[in-house]
């Protein structure tokens, strides 16, 4: 039986330690091709490049542990997936994995996440897809403890498929050497970011801002990704790209719009 | 009674004719403050600026029909909303409207839409929000026929509120002078883009790509935004930022993940 073809991408860029580790894990399960941004693209959401040109080139980053074929791309994570599927891959992949992101994409972070936008782009194209994130923002985070959960979830996805229209958002807690408590299927916790803009003056006398903020949890449920992570579990949220709030259609049909 | 405070933004930039027209419409309903990108941001999805600086300045674009207060911002549409709420507005707005986009944000386009990301950002912050788009990509599109539907939907939103966690995605067909057939509450049509990359050679001999593609409808339902627009109706899709595919949780609980 031929091995599954796995497309690996991310939003932190092709040299990011999280991506390099994910490539190693995926090589245990299948044939890997990498198409990833040539520079960090965090916070890019589902941006695509429509008004400028895209560059891509074949690269070798890590001859020993890298994939046989790797491409860097000047575009966003969603661009990488589009380019991979249309131009670079030898055939339609069996799976697309994105990450391992340096930092959480749980709760409302999914909306801003380039990691998840790459996975969602693959999902829109009908390819089973998973985004992986470690809740540790540092560049030299230790990704080795994520191996077991990532291999387990990926193997189940390859075996069972993923329901159509669904993409998995997997977040892994930072356990400081302890094993994780287990893996939980969750819903996205309600939350937002309380922004604070740090206003500064440039050397030339021009005011500018840095966006900063604090995460504000609005949800006490014990079935959420945020709760699972706080208890040391890996969270798996089935995520969809049909954004329709079906429950609200009936309400809105009571509005007076056609008189 | 004091007039409602309405934040107006977009993704085509502060000088875009669609935004200028939306400002005029909103001035019929309330006090308007504009915070919009200083350059076009189409296809930016829900990108935010976290690794670079943001600039904003007070501007006057159209002394006669513009808003008394307008700010341009160097960031993405989502940045504009964050900056408006935290730094620029005198108080929390009663409504945020985004658009009028030059081109459709119906169906799967909502995922890539900077117009909708601005509205969704406001929704995450608990502010009623609506994105408006005209299905005409040209810069000199005729926005005057959109007035009646936009005022009707906005007035109903101000009167009734919008259900919590829901943001409206309104698309208006291009009717070439005919009146619209009416306004329909819809769900997002299933579709994707069949990408095609146009590969070219730069004067310096470097290969590059342009992303192009064709819309592919995967949905024959007559309750979708795509169907409503094709019949000359304005489509209103209640859109949510809880991306959880709740229906898939039970399926995934059958996976073998904790043995």
Interface residues (C-beta under 8 A of the other chain):
Chain A: X40 X42 X43 X44 X45 X46 X47 X48 X49 X50 X51 X53 X54 X55 X56 X78 X79 X82 X83 X85 X86 X87 X108 X110 X111 X112 X117 X120 X124 X125 X126 X152 X153 X156 X160 X163 X165 X166 X169 X182 X183 X185 X186 X187 X188 X190 X192 X195 X196 X197 X199 X200 X206 X207 X208 X209 X210 X211 X236 X237 X238 X239 X240 X241 X242 X243 X244 X245 X246 X247 X248 X249 X251 X252 X253 X255 X256 X257 X258
Chain B: X40 X42 X43 X44 X45 X46 X47 X48 X49 X50 X51 X53 X54 X55 X56 X78 X79 X82 X83 X85 X86 X87 X108 X110 X111 X112 X117 X120 X124 X125 X126 X152 X153 X156 X160 X163 X165 X166 X169 X182 X183 X185 X187 X188 X190 X192 X195 X196 X197 X199 X206 X207 X208 X209 X210 X211 X236 X237 X238 X239 X240 X241 X242 X243 X244 X245 X246 X247 X248 X249 X251 X252 X253 X255 X256 X257 X258
